Amino acid sequence: MGEEAEKSTSSVVAEHYNAVPQKGITERTQSRIFYLRNFNNWMKSMLIGEFLGRLKDEGCPRATVLDLCCGKGGDLLKWRIGNVAHLVATDIASVSMEQCESRYKEMKSRADRRPIFTAEFITADATKDRLRDSYSRKDIEFDLCSCQFSFHYSFESEGQARSMIRNAVERIRPGGYFIGTLPDAERIMYCIRSGKAGIYLNDVVRLEYGDIDSLNDPAHKPPVFGAKFHFSLDTQVNCPEYLVHFPVLEKLLEECGMELVYKKPFADAISYYLEKQDGRALMGRMQALEPFPPTSDVRLMGKEEEYKDAEAEREQILAQRADGRHLTVGTLSKSEWEVTTMYLVFAFRRKRSKK
């Protein structure tokens, strides 16, 4: 086997994210998936906000947080807004960790009178290394662990999955939470099977199953661990990824003293979060949906036929209002909506010991 074949997925992922250049605001706003990225960020904000809120209601006003697979620090502002006390941020990609720490220092330098949370930064492979050996305090207890859009990389093997799970939850205190976002394995397989030759395509995403030949067998079931698929999203992500069979994840976490709070596909989570007091307002502030129709000097991100559902909804609202006023609705293109259906949110709680 050659050097490339011998590389673990962890190494490939680290190399990929280390090589991703930082993009300016102008370049990001011109991305085909600008609104999809904002939408995903809104989902994270609502999930994180809900469980920091639960902790406050339960008597923990300032949480100690583990941001597992933190990347470049995209959630630092969420931790600031949530008024956490201490953050441990960790990721496999060293360049991402440098950028994360730099963003924190910049945030700290501009902090107002309210003190910013303390933080430590650890570059490690959580699918293999034991994170507690690197914590500044070995007896640290976390109120919350968050792992966003990354946990599934660990399901390359059972050993890596168990290592990631141990790192995620072994220092969570009783009553503390583990939250995150994951590709929905059932939906991913549905899309792959509905495509041609193990490949599913739309205008922004390409899914390819790692064992295409096996799909010729209608009874084929992906293995519990090592069920590889390739996911390319508008050139933003192009790494080997792995399906997570959620009942297996739930069982492994139960073995570690964690109980399920909820699992929601994004489609259900949207309705759930919009019922929250600030959900709709935050969606607007974060530009999580694309305005339709656009103003005269702005073009749609996708092809016009990608917005048929938005047009139908708009026409229905106009018919009910019958006042002739201009109406803009918020939406995503059809291809972007399809991508959102490929994810789920989850939350687990550390069981409290029975007295």
C-alpha positions as CSV (number, residue, x, y, z in Angstrom):
1,M,0.0,0.0,0.0
2,G,1.2,3.5,-0.8
3,E,1.6,6.3,1.7
4,E,-1.8,7.9,0.7
5,A,-3.6,4.6,1.3
6,E,-2.0,4.2,4.7
7,K,-3.3,7.6,5.9
8,S,-6.1,7.5,8.4
9,T,-9.2,9.6,7.8
10,S,-8.1,11.8,10.8
11,S,-4.9,12.7,8.9
12,V,-6.8,13.5,5.7
13,V,-9.3,15.6,7.6
14,A,-6.6,17.5,9.4
15,E,-4.7,18.2,6.2
16,H,-7.9,19.3,4.5
17,Y,-8.9,21.8,7.1
18,N,-5.3,23.1,7.6
19,A,-5.2,23.8,3.9
20,V,-8.6,25.7,3.8
21,P,-7.8,29.4,3.4
22,Q,-9.6,32.0,5.4
23,K,-12.1,34.0,3.3
24,G,-13.1,37.6,3.6
25,I,-16.6,38.8,4.1
26,T,-17.1,39.7,0.5
27,E,-16.0,36.3,-0.8
28,R,-18.2,34.5,1.7
29,T,-21.3,36.5,0.7
30,Q,-20.7,35.6,-2.9
31,S,-20.6,31.8,-2.1
32,R,-23.3,29.7,-3.7
33,I,-24.0,28.3,-0.2
34,F,-23.9,31.6,1.7
35,Y,-27.4,31.2,3.1
36,L,-27.0,27.5,3.7
37,R,-24.0,28.2,5.9
38,N,-25.8,30.9,7.7
39,F,-28.8,28.6,8.2
40,N,-26.6,25.9,9.7
41,N,-25.0,28.5,11.9
42,W,-28.5,29.6,13.1
43,M,-29.3,25.9,13.9
44,K,-26.1,25.8,16.1
45,S,-27.0,29.0,17.8
46,M,-30.4,27.8,18.7
47,L,-29.1,24.5,20.0
48,I,-26.3,26.0,22.0
49,G,-28.6,28.8,23.3
50,E,-31.3,26.3,24.4
51,F,-28.9,24.2,26.5
52,L,-27.0,27.1,28.0
53,G,-30.5,28.4,29.0
54,R,-31.4,25.0,30.5
55,L,-28.2,25.1,32.6
56,K,-29.0,28.6,33.8
57,D,-32.5,27.5,34.8
58,E,-31.0,24.5,36.6
59,G,-28.7,26.7,38.7
60,C,-25.6,27.0,36.5
61,P,-25.4,30.7,35.4
62,R,-21.9,30.4,33.9
63,A,-21.0,27.1,32.2
64,T,-17.7,25.4,31.8
65,V,-17.7,24.2,28.1
66,L,-15.8,21.7,26.0
67,D,-15.9,22.7,22.3
68,L,-15.0,19.4,20.6
69,C,-13.7,19.8,17.0
70,C,-14.0,23.6,17.4
71,G,-12.4,24.4,14.0
72,K,-11.4,28.0,13.6
73,G,-13.5,29.1,16.5
74,G,-16.8,29.7,14.7
75,D,-18.7,29.4,17.9
76,L,-16.6,31.7,20.1
77,L,-19.2,34.5,19.8
78,K,-21.9,32.0,20.9
79,W,-19.9,31.2,24.0
80,R,-19.5,34.9,24.7
81,I,-23.1,35.7,24.2
82,G,-24.0,32.7,26.5
83,N,-21.7,34.2,29.2
84,V,-19.8,30.9,29.8
85,A,-17.1,30.9,32.5
86,H,-14.4,28.7,30.9
87,L,-13.9,27.1,27.5
88,V,-11.7,24.2,26.4
89,A,-11.4,24.3,22.6
90,T,-9.9,21.4,20.8
91,D,-9.4,20.3,17.2
92,I,-7.2,18.0,15.2
93,A,-6.1,20.7,12.7
94,S,-3.2,22.8,14.1
95,V,-3.8,25.7,11.7
96,S,-7.4,25.9,12.7
97,M,-6.4,25.9,16.4
98,E,-4.0,28.8,15.8
99,Q,-6.8,30.8,14.1
100,C,-9.2,29.9,16.9
101,E,-6.8,31.1,19.6
102,S,-6.0,34.2,17.6
103,R,-9.8,35.0,17.3
104,Y,-10.2,34.5,21.0
105,K,-7.3,36.9,21.8
106,E,-8.7,39.5,19.5
107,M,-12.1,39.1,21.1
108,K,-10.5,39.4,24.6
109,S,-8.6,42.6,23.6
110,R,-11.9,44.2,22.5
111,A,-13.9,43.1,25.5
112,D,-15.9,45.7,27.3
113,R,-16.3,45.9,31.1
114,R,-17.9,42.5,31.3
115,P,-15.1,40.0,31.6
116,I,-14.7,37.4,28.8
117,F,-14.5,33.7,29.6
118,T,-11.1,32.1,30.2
119,A,-10.0,29.6,27.6
120,E,-7.4,26.9,26.8
121,F,-6.6,25.5,23.4
122,I,-5.6,21.9,22.6
123,T,-4.5,20.4,19.3
124,A,-5.3,16.7,19.5
125,D,-6.9,13.9,17.6
126,A,-9.9,13.1,19.8
127,T,-10.5,9.8,18.0
128,K,-7.1,8.6,19.4
129,D,-5.7,10.9,22.1
130,R,-7.1,11.2,25.6
131,L,-8.0,14.9,26.1
132,R,-8.1,14.8,29.9
133,D,-4.3,14.3,29.9
134,S,-4.0,17.8,28.3
135,Y,-6.4,19.8,30.4
136,S,-4.9,22.4,32.6
137,R,-6.9,21.0,35.5
138,K,-7.2,17.2,35.6
139,D,-10.3,17.4,37.8
140,I,-12.2,19.8,35.5
141,E,-15.9,19.1,35.1
142,F,-17.8,20.3,32.1
143,D,-21.4,21.5,32.2
144,L,-21.7,21.2,28.4
145,C,-19.8,19.5,25.6
146,S,-20.6,20.7,22.0
147,C,-19.5,18.9,18.9
148,Q,-20.8,20.5,15.6
149,F,-20.8,18.8,12.2
150,S,-17.8,16.7,13.1
151,F,-18.6,13.8,15.4
152,H,-19.2,11.4,12.5
153,Y,-15.6,11.4,11.4
154,S,-14.9,9.2,14.5
155,F,-17.1,6.3,13.2
156,E,-14.2,5.1,10.9
157,S,-13.8,2.3,13.5
158,E,-15.3,1.2,16.8
159,G,-12.1,2.1,18.6
160,Q,-12.1,5.7,17.3
161,A,-15.8,6.1,18.0
162,R,-15.3,5.0,21.6
163,S,-12.3,7.2,22.0
164,M,-14.3,10.2,20.7
165,I,-17.2,9.4,23.0
166,R,-15.0,9.0,26.0
167,N,-13.4,12.4,25.3
168,A,-16.8,14.0,24.8
169,V,-18.4,12.9,28.0
170,E,-16.0,11.5,30.6
171,R,-15.6,14.8,32.3
172,I,-19.3,16.0,32.0
173,R,-20.7,16.4,35.5
174,P,-24.0,14.8,36.5
175,G,-26.8,16.8,34.9
176,G,-24.5,18.2,32.3
177,Y,-25.2,17.9,28.5
178,F,-23.6,16.7,25.3
179,I,-25.0,18.4,22.2
180,G,-24.2,18.4,18.5
181,T,-25.1,18.1,14.9
182,L,-24.7,15.0,12.7
183,P,-25.3,13.8,9.2
184,D,-28.6,11.7,9.3
185,A,-27.5,8.2,8.2
186,E,-30.9,7.1,7.1
187,R,-31.5,10.2,5.0
188,I,-28.0,10.0,3.5
189,M,-28.6,6.4,2.4
190,Y,-32.0,7.3,1.1
191,C,-30.5,10.0,-1.1
192,I,-27.6,7.7,-2.3
193,R,-30.0,4.9,-3.2
194,S,-32.3,7.3,-5.1
195,G,-29.3,8.5,-7.1
196,K,-27.5,6.7,-9.9
197,A,-24.7,4.2,-9.3
198,G,-24.3,5.2,-5.6
199,I,-24.0,8.9,-6.4
200,Y,-26.5,11.6,-5.5
201,L,-26.1,15.1,-7.1
202,N,-27.9,18.4,-6.9
203,D,-26.7,22.0,-7.6
204,V,-24.6,22.2,-4.4
205,V,-23.9,18.8,-3.1
206,R,-22.4,15.5,-4.3
207,L,-22.8,12.3,-2.2
208,E,-20.9,9.1,-3.2
209,Y,-21.1,5.9,-1.2
210,G,-17.8,4.3,-0.4
211,D,-18.9,0.7,-1.4
212,I,-20.9,1.3,-4.5
213,D,-20.8,-2.4,-5.7
214,S,-22.6,-3.4,-2.5
215,L,-25.6,-1.3,-3.5
216,N,-26.4,-3.8,-6.2
217,D,-27.8,-6.0,-3.3
218,P,-31.2,-4.6,-2.3
219,A,-30.7,-6.1,1.2
220,H,-27.3,-4.3,1.8
221,K,-27.0,-2.6,5.1
222,P,-24.1,-0.3,5.8
223,P,-21.7,-1.6,8.4
224,V,-22.0,-0.1,11.9
225,F,-18.5,1.3,11.7
226,G,-16.5,2.3,8.7
227,A,-19.5,3.0,6.4
228,K,-17.7,5.5,4.3
229,F,-19.2,8.1,2.0
230,H,-17.8,11.2,0.2
231,F,-19.5,14.5,0.7
232,S,-18.7,17.5,-1.4
233,L,-20.5,20.8,-0.7
234,D,-19.8,23.5,-3.3
235,T,-16.1,22.7,-3.0
236,Q,-16.3,23.7,0.7
237,V,-15.9,20.2,2.1
238,N,-14.4,17.2,0.4
239,C,-13.3,14.6,2.9
240,P,-14.2,11.0,3.5
241,E,-16.9,10.8,6.1
242,Y,-18.7,8.0,7.9
243,L,-22.3,7.2,8.7
244,V,-23.4,7.2,12.3
245,H,-26.2,4.7,13.0
246,F,-27.9,6.7,15.8
247,P,-29.1,3.7,17.9
248,V,-25.5,2.6,18.1
249,L,-24.4,6.1,19.2
250,E,-27.2,6.1,21.8
251,K,-26.1,2.7,23.1
252,L,-22.5,3.7,23.4
253,L,-23.4,6.9,25.2
254,E,-25.7,5.0,27.5
255,E,-22.7,2.8,28.5
256,C,-21.0,6.0,29.6
257,G,-23.9,7.1,31.8
258,M,-25.6,9.4,29.2
259,E,-29.3,9.5,28.4
260,L,-31.0,10.9,25.3
261,V,-32.8,14.2,25.7
262,Y,-33.8,14.5,22.1
263,K,-32.8,13.8,18.5
264,K,-34.4,15.9,15.8
265,P,-33.9,16.0,12.0
266,F,-33.2,19.5,10.9
267,A,-36.7,19.7,9.3
268,D,-38.3,19.1,12.7
269,A,-35.8,21.2,14.6
270,I,-36.6,24.3,12.4
271,S,-40.2,24.3,13.7
272,Y,-39.1,23.5,17.2
273,Y,-36.6,26.4,17.3
274,L,-38.9,28.9,15.6
275,E,-41.3,28.5,18.5
276,K,-38.6,29.8,20.8
277,Q,-38.9,33.4,21.8
278,D,-35.9,34.7,19.8
279,G,-35.8,32.0,17.0
280,R,-37.4,34.0,14.2
281,A,-35.7,37.3,15.1
282,L,-32.2,35.6,15.2
283,M,-32.9,33.9,11.9
284,G,-33.3,37.3,10.4
285,R,-30.3,38.9,12.0
286,M,-28.1,35.9,10.9
287,Q,-29.4,36.1,7.3
288,A,-30.3,32.4,7.5
289,L,-32.7,32.6,4.7
290,E,-32.5,34.1,1.2
291,P,-34.9,36.9,0.4
292,F,-37.3,36.0,-2.5
293,P,-37.9,37.6,-4.8
294,P,-34.6,39.5,-4.7
295,T,-34.3,43.2,-5.1
296,S,-33.6,44.4,-8.7
297,D,-29.9,44.8,-8.2
298,V,-29.4,41.4,-6.5
299,R,-29.4,38.0,-8.3
300,L,-30.7,34.7,-6.8
301,M,-28.0,32.4,-5.5
302,G,-29.5,29.5,-7.4
303,K,-31.3,28.9,-10.7
304,E,-34.8,30.4,-10.9
305,E,-36.5,26.9,-11.0
306,E,-34.9,26.2,-7.6
307,Y,-37.4,28.6,-6.0
308,K,-40.8,27.3,-7.2
309,D,-41.9,26.4,-3.7
310,A,-41.0,29.8,-2.4
311,E,-42.9,31.4,-5.3
312,A,-46.0,29.2,-4.6
313,E,-45.9,30.2,-0.9
314,R,-45.6,33.8,-1.7
315,E,-48.5,33.7,-4.1
316,Q,-50.6,32.0,-1.5
317,I,-49.8,34.7,1.1
318,L,-50.5,37.4,-1.4
319,A,-53.9,35.9,-2.3
320,Q,-54.9,35.8,1.4
321,R,-53.7,39.4,1.9
322,A,-55.1,40.9,-1.3
323,D,-53.7,44.3,-0.5
324,G,-51.3,44.5,-3.4
325,R,-48.3,45.3,-1.2
326,H,-44.8,44.0,-2.1
327,L,-44.0,40.8,-0.3
328,T,-40.6,39.1,0.3
329,V,-40.4,35.6,1.8
330,G,-37.3,34.0,3.3
331,T,-36.2,30.7,1.8
332,L,-33.4,28.5,0.6
333,S,-32.9,27.1,-2.9
334,K,-34.3,23.6,-3.4
335,S,-30.8,22.1,-3.5
336,E,-29.9,23.8,-0.2
337,W,-33.1,22.6,1.5
338,E,-32.2,19.1,0.4
339,V,-28.9,19.4,2.1
340,T,-30.5,20.6,5.4
341,T,-32.6,17.4,5.4
342,M,-29.4,15.4,5.6
343,Y,-28.6,16.5,9.2
344,L,-30.0,16.1,12.7
345,V,-29.4,17.7,16.1
346,F,-29.0,15.7,19.3
347,A,-28.7,16.2,23.0
348,F,-27.8,13.9,25.8
349,R,-27.7,14.4,29.6
350,R,-25.4,12.8,32.2
351,K,-27.5,10.8,34.5
352,R,-27.6,11.9,38.1
353,S,-26.7,9.2,40.6
354,K,-29.6,7.8,42.5
355,K,-29.6,8.6,46.2
